[in-house]
Amino acid sequence: MRRPHEHKTSDYGAGTMTLTLETMRADIARMIHEDPENIGIDDNLMDLGLDSMRAMNLVLAWSEAGVELDFSALAEHPTLAGWWHHAQARQAAVR
């Protein structure tokens, strides 16, 4: 079974993942056993079945791949749009 952050090596630069909106959507979809296209940008991820343990597993996997996200910030905005906004800000801060 693939871990949420495992993608083609071309998605990474020097061993560090660059998280994209579509990668994030695909990782979430895998975690909740859903097709990525069924996750709308404004859908509440908790309503789709993403519980706190799965969310924490995603945060941990992304952290291990080099993308540090704040779990509490994600919990405050449990939509793909909210998560993506947070991820963009965090990734921009480390560039």
N, C-alpha and C positions, 0 to 999 in steps of 0.2 A: 504494500500500500504506500502511495506517495504521501510525503509530509506536505502540509499546506504550502510551504515556501519553495518546494522543489519544482523548478521549471527548466526549460532548456538553458544550457549554460550561456547562450547568447543574451539572455535577459540580465546577466550580471556583468559588472565591470570589476575586474581585479578581486573577484570573490565576494563582492558586495552587491546585494540586490538593489535594483532601482524599482521601487514599487510603482506600478502604473494603476490607473483606475481599473482596467480590464484584468490585471493580475489580482488586484484586491477582490474584485467581483468573483473571479474564478476560485480563489482561495476560500472565500466565504461560502460559495456554492458547494464546493467539495465538502466543507465542514458540515453543511446541513443536508447533504445528499440531494441537491437541487441543480437544475440546469442554470448556468450563469445568466442566460437571457431571460429567465423568470424573476430575476432580482432587479427591481426598478430602482432608480437612483434615490427616490424618496420613500421607498418601502422601509417600514420599521423592521430591522433585522431580528429583533426579539420575537415579533409576531410571526416571522418566517421560520422560527425554531432555533435561532442562535441563542443558546443559554449562556450564562456567564462563564461556565467552564470552557465551553468551546471558544468563546471570545478570548479568554485568557490564553488558550492554546494558540490561537492565531497571533496574538500579541507576542507571545514567546517565540513562535516560529519566525515572525518577521524580525524580531530582535536578534535572533541567532543569525539571520541573514544580513544583518547590518542596518535595519530600519527600526529605530527606537520610537515606539508610540506609547502614549500615556493611557493606560487602561481606563482611568477615571474620566478622561476627556472623551474617550470613545463611548463610555457608558452614558454620558450626558447627552450625546447626540447619536442615537442608535440607528442611523440611516446610512446607506452607502454614501450619500452626499456629505453627511457630517463626518464620517470616517475619512473620506477622501480629502476633505478640506483640512482636517488635522494632519493627515499624512503629507500633504503638499507643504504645509507650513513647517513640519518637522524636517522634511527632506531639504527644503530650501535653507533652513537654519544651519545645516551641516555642510553646505557647499561652500 
